[in-house]
Amino acid sequence: MSADEMYPSFNPGPTKPDGSMNFECHCVGHLVASPCGYEFRNVINKAMTSLVGYARRCASQFASVSEKAKYVPRRSLLYVPASSEKMLNKVPLMKSDCVVLELEDGVALTSKAVARSNAVKTLNQLQACYRALSSELSKAEVLPAAFMIPKVDTPEDVATIYDLFRTTFGANRITDSPTRLVIWIESARALLDMPRIVSSVINLHRNSGFFKLDAVVFGSDDFCADIGAIRTAEGLENIYARQRFVTVCKAFQLQAIDSVYIDLKDEEGLRESCLQGHSWGFTGKQAIHPSQVPIIQDSYKPSAERVEWAKSLADAFSMHQQGGTGAFSFRGQMIDRPLLLQAMNVLQMQERIMGGGL
């Protein structure tokens, strides 16, 4: 049976609920026989402002759209080498939406075992369970918030991923679970086949109850190496790839995480890259140093105009719901489910920023 026969096309739904303390497993290295790392979501509980309360009330008005449409922001995805205890000790204080404990490119081959051990210790100190694609993880009581799978090159890889999870955890544990998937697109072949890859993951979720796809990350360095391109400060070699990548993500209503900006000293260049990516439709960007996080997260936060639009649409939706009206027009546009979800995502992103001080 072909991948197309297994996983027909399907239009995905909204993203996953956020928690007060999320850990997402980042499988790094080879697609199947890879070691694993972790993504740490740092959510700081502070007193909610009136704007946060308003955002929550507005978000609740969308409950009829979907009870599980909570938006999990990934404005910045910061890599921290798990081989560095000094850096790991700072993880609880990091303000990045996502912190990935790096076990792949950022760790020397001779330090892999130490990095895995450090990652486990760090998570245990934070009262989190150890997560990995191994027999040890299969004994854990609770699955992580998300698994992050690199180098997904073909739809057939999706079937391999599913078989691996089913063998490791058993079919029952990976069916109808709140755990999510985040995948990496890192080669020319994957980019060209990206619609079928994404559709395969989405429909595997629909047909089997396997983990729901939440976001896709563009691996620019591996992509450039694959096509033989030379990295430049302007990133001209990746323009087509990034535009195709974000277009496919948005066609399936998925978060699109942009490539890294490698010049740590060029803050203005980083800001310009972020603003460009945001204007193209990207929802976040990878970071390779903590100093990049404030610029990235500030660049990807909703504008005042966007927040005002979302608030007004929430009010209009609530008013029409109370009046028993289904479809309605708002500022010259007929409002459908995707627009409602966009407005809700904006409000929930604003709530996250105001509530967490990020």
Secondary structure, 3 states (H helix, E strand, C coil): CCHHHHCCCCCCCCCCCCCCEEEEEEECCCCCCCCEEEEEEECCCCCCCHHHHHHHHHHHCCCCCCCCCCCCCCCEEEEEECCCHHHHCCHHHCCCCEEEEECCCCCCHHHHHHHHHHHHHHHHHCCCCCCCCCHHHHCCCCCCCEEEECCCCCHHHHHHHHHHHHHHHCCCCCCCCCCEEEEEECCHHHHHCHHHHHHHHHHHHHHHCCCEEEEEEECHHHHHHHHCCCCCCCCHHHHHHHHHHHHHHHHCCCEEEECCCCCCCCHHHHHHHHHHHHHHCCCEEEECCHHHHHHHHHHCCCCHHHHHHHHHHHHHHHHHHHCCCCCCEECCEECCHHHHHHHHHHHHHHHHHHHHCC
